Amino acid sequence: MARIGGELEQLVTLRGVFDRESGSVEELTRTIRGQLAGTSWEGPAADRFRQMWDAEFEPNLSKLRTALQDAALEVSRRREALQAAGS
């Protein structure tokens, strides 16, 4: 038989970690995007890097941010369900 349960306050903390780190990923993306835009760098390697940033790196960071936000919501839902079950 599966065991169900959890420490509600720890789940609140876990959700906060996911929320905070989602914001960190957003800030990281913004910082790199700004630095890349403000950096004088020309040539084929620069063009390739910028293409990779646009096509792969930034979209992957966006997916990570979304996944962290989704995880925060899921932890919150699970906490609420556990709290309701215990009431």
N, C-alpha and C positions, 0 to 999 in steps of 0.2 A: 504494500500500500504506500502510495506517495505521501510524503510529509509536506504540509503547507504551513507557512508562517514566515515571520520576519520581525525584526526590530523596527518599529515605525520611525523612530528618530534617526536611525541609521539610514533608512530609505529617504528621509528628508535630506540628510547630508549627501547621500549619493546623487539625488536629483540636483542638488546645488553644484556638485562637482561637474556633472554633465552640462549644466547651464553655463557655469563659469568657463569651462574649457571650450564650449561652443563660441563664446565671446572672444576667447583667446585666439581661436582659429580665424575668426572674422578680423580681428585686429592684425594678426600676422599677414593675412591676405592683403589688407589695406596698406600695410607698411611696405610689403614687397612690391605691390603694384605701384605705389608712389615712388619708391626708390628706383624701380625699373624705368618708369616714365621720365624721371629726372636724371638718369645716368646717360652720359655721352658715350655711346658704344655703337660702333658701326661695323659693317662687314657681314660676310656670310654666317659666321658663328653667332653674331648678335641677332641676325634675322632668324636663324634657326631656333635660338633660345627663346626669343619673343613669340615665335609661332608655337613652340612647345608650351610656353607659359599660357598663351591664350587657349590652346586646344586641349592641353592635358593638366598642367599643374594647377591653374586657378579653378577649373571645373572640379578637379579632385578635392581640392580644399573646400570648395562649396559643398560637395557631397559629404565630406567629413563633418562639416558644420551642421548640415541637415540631419545626419545620422545621430550626432550628439544631442541635438534638439529633440529628435524623435525618442531617443533613449530616455531623456529627462521626462518626457510626457508619459512614456510607458511605466517608468518607475513610479511616477505620481499616481497613475491609474491603479497600479498594483497595490500601492500603499493604501489608497482609498478603499479598495476592495477588501484588503486585510482588516482595515479599521472597521468597516461595515460588518464584516463577518464576526468580529470580536464584540460588537455592540449588543 
